Amino acid sequence: MTRIITTVNANEVALGVETFGDDDAPLVLLVGGTTMLSWPDPLCERLAADGRRVVRYDLRDSGASTTLDPEAPAYTLRDLAADAAALADALGGRPAHLAGIGVGGMVAQVAALDHPDAFSALTLVGTRAVAPGPADDDLPDHDQATMNRLFGHPMPGWSDREAVADFAAAGAEILGDDPVAARAIAARIWDRTPSTAPAVQMANQLGMVFSRLDCAPRWRERLPEINLPTLVVHGRRDRFFPVGNAEALAREIPGARLLVLEEAATAIPDAAAGEIAEAMLTPGQRTAQQ
């Protein structure tokens, strides 16, 4: 299968992208959370094999995208949403099926609201309808015991590739994800990071830059405005964004479908690639699992 890695200029920034499949096929645009490697290879390959042009990309300050100062980002959540629309246009694939994972799911929600003509469908994976920080009273927040363990784990030396990979594996085990897969992805992210500066490495590995963004105004109250076929995918065992966040998204976006992965936590397991791809490419089919 053809895979091309490059950068594309969109919205006055360079965005690192990787393309799978036929350039003439309908576009599926995968928003990284924060790097493109949040989207597993098997899912990208399955979507491409099913006749889609799949492009996964790095958010600003990660991977091969424009990196300036992750500790003081001079852009907002809405700028990242505009990046998604501009990238779809630059790739010649508008309207595109837009999918976001984790913090990329927040970007995708705002992009669908602010740039509805750019997109034909929406998939939201492992995310929620409010920005980083305290959750709304009716939404489940991070599992506190898990967060205590996660943030009690000593930070690695960010210039040490093996230490970073070990750190990622330990965090995955705490979150209920596959530590072997997490270690491999962390090493790949480290290799793609343009600098060994601690702030840049941390932004790539943990997405800490996102917590510093201006994410105002709120968008949750606007979710009923989304008029795109929408699929919400979430791991039943997710302790970072518990599954009640996905249930709220599916209730508040008109006609949205909910796919709960019973054995998954925060990351997409490779074994779920076929199930997710089928759900993404089958509009209107009920996929909720209770």
N, C-alpha and C positions, 0 to 999 in steps of 0.2 A: 504494500500500500504506500502511495506517495505521501511523504511528510516533508513539509518545508518550514524552516525556522527563519524568521526575518524580523525587521521592524517596519512599522507603518506609521506615517505621520498623520495624525488626526487631532483636531481641536488644539493645534499648535503645540503638541507634544509627540514624542516618539513612543510607540507602544510595541513591546515585544510580543510577537504572535507566532503560533505554530499552527499550520494548516494540515488537515487530513482530508483525503478524498479529492473528488473531481471539482475543478474550479467552476464548472458550469452547473453544478448541483445547487439546490436550495441551501441557503446559509443558516447554520446553527452557530451562534456566537456565545462562547462560554466565558463569563466574567470570572477572573481569578479571585481567590479569597485568601491571601492577596496575590500570590503568584499563580500562574497558569497550572502549576503542578498539583493544585488542589483538585483538578479534574483528572481522574485516573486514565492512563493510556487505554485500557480495555473498553471504557465507555466511549472515548473518542473514536476508537477504531470500529466499534460496533455501529455507532451512528453513521460513520462514513460508509461502512459496508452496506448499510440500509439506504444508501442513495442521498446522503447529505454531504455538503461541504462544511466541515467542522473547523472552527477557528477558536482556539483557546488563547487567552492573552493575560499579560501581567498588568496589574494596576500600576499607577504611578508610584515611584519610589520602591519598586520591586523588580526583580528579574532583569530583563533587557529593556524595560521601559525607562523613560526619563527619571533619573534619580538626582535630586538636589539636596534637600535637608529633611530626612524623615522625622527629625525631632521638632521641626517647625514647618509643617507643610503650608505652602502658600496657595492652597486650593481647598475647595469644599466638596462635600458629598455630591452636590449638584454638578460640580465640574466633572467628577468621575462619571456621573450619569450622562453628561453631555459627551464625554469621551466615547462611551458605548455607542451612542447614536452616530457620532462622527465616524467611528471606525466601521460601522455597518455600511455607511455611505461610501467611505474610501475603498472598501472591499467590493463595492458594486453589488452588494447582496441585499439591499433594502427592498421590502421589509424582511427582517431576519427573525428567526426564532431565538429569543434572548434567554439565557439561563445564567443564574448566579448562585454561588455557593457561599455559605457563611456570610462574611461581610460583603462579599460580591452579590449576595442575595439582596442586601439593602440597596446597593447600587442599582441592581436590576429593577427593584420596585420603583425607585425614583425615576429611573430612565423610562419605564413604561408609562408613568404618570406625566412626565414632562415632555416626552418625545413619542407620543403614541403612534404616529404615522411611520416611525422607523422600524416597528416591530410587528410581527404577525402572530406570535405566540410567546408565552412566558413560562419558564420553569424556575422554581425557587427551591433550593436544596439546603437544609440545615440552617435556617435563618429565622429571623423574627421581624416584626413590623415596627420596632422602635430601635433607635440608635444605641450605640454603646453607652453604658451607664445604667442607672436603675431602671428596672422594667416597670411597666404599668401595673397597677394593683391587681388587675384581673389576669395578668400573664405570669406564668411560672418563671422565676429568676434562676440563675445558675444554682446548681446543687452546692450548698455551702461547704459541706464536708469535702466534696471533691475539689472545690476551689482552694480550700485550706491546704490540702495535700499538694495541689498543682503549684500554687504560688509559694509554698514552703520548700519546694525543691530548689536547691542552689542553682543560680544561673551558670552556664558554662563560660569558658573563655571563648569568645565569639570568633577569634582567629584560629581556633583549633578545630579542624573539620571533624575529627573523631569525637571530640568532646561534645560538639553540637549534635552530632548524630546520636550519641548516647543520651543526651538531654531530651531529644525528640522522642526516642524510644520509651524513656521513662514516663514522659508526659502522656504518650499514647496509652500506656498501660493504665495510668490513673484514670484516663477518660473512657477506657473501655474499648479503645481501638487496637489494631494490630501493631505491636511494637516493631516487628520485623519490617513491615511495609513502611512504617513511619521513619525508621532509621534510614531506609533506602531513599525515601523521598527527601529527607533532610539533607542527605549527602548530595543529591542532585541539585537541590536548591542552593546549597553552599557553593557548588561548582559554578552555578549560573549567576551568583551575586557579584555585582561589578566592583565591589570593594570589600576589604577585610575590616573596615572601620566598624566598631561594635554597633553603632546606631543603625548602620545600613544592614548588617547581618541580622540584627534583631528585628528590623522591619520586615525582612524577607522571611524569617523563620516564624515569627510570632504575630506579624501584622500589627505591631504596636503603634505604627504611624496612624492607623485608623482611629484609635482612641483620642488622637489629638485633633481630628478634623472638626470643622464647623459643620454639624449635621442639621442645623436649624433651617427652616421651620420643620415641625413634625409632619409626617406624611401618612400616619396610620389612618387618620380620619378621611383621607382621600382614597383609600383602597377601593371603595365601591365605584369609583370612577374608572377603574381598569376594565377595559372592554376587549380583552384578549383572551383566547383560550389559555387557561392557566393550570399548571400542574404544580402541586406542592409535595415535595419529597422530604421525608424526615426519618431518622433512626429512632426506633422505640427506646433504645438505651442511651440516648443523648442526654448527658448530664450537664452539658454546657448551655445549650438551648433546649430545655426539656420539650417534649413533643406537644405540650399544650400550646406552644407558640405556633406550631404548624397548623394545629386545629383552628386557631384563631384566624390565621391567614386564609385558610380554606373557607371559613365562614364568611369572612368580610370581603373577599374578592368574588364578585358575582360569577356563579357557575364553576368555580375552581374545584378541581379534583384533588384528593389527598391520597398519596401512596406512602404508607408507613412500612419501613423496612424493619421487620421484627428483630433481626439479629444485629442491626447496625447501631453505632453510637454517633460520633461526630463526622467521621470520614466515610466516604463511599467505598464499601468493600468491592474488590474486583469482581467477586462472585455475583454482585447485584447489577453488573453492567447491562446484561441482557434485559432484565426486568425493567430497569429505568429507561433504557433506550426504547423499548416497546411502548411504555407509557407515554414517553415524550412524543412519539410519532403516531400515536393513536388518539387524535382529538375526540373528546366527548365520551370516551369509554370510562365507565366507573372503575376506579382502581383502589378505592378506600379499603383498608383492612382494619377491622375493629377488633 
